[in-house]
Amino acid sequence: MGSSSSPVRCAWPQGDTQLRYPDLTGLEYDKVRSALLDSPAQVKLVILDC
């Protein structure tokens, strides 16, 4: 195993996502993660319909 100096970025495509610009037109994982961490809910559920 090695290590990487650049973080892994994930963007979930949406209906109008442009594959050339997923970070601009997709939903970034970091935004979903932040919303979950900021939520006062005790139970959190994320459903990915692939």
Helices and strands as residue ranges (DSSP letters): E 11-12, H 22-25, E 27-28, H 29-38
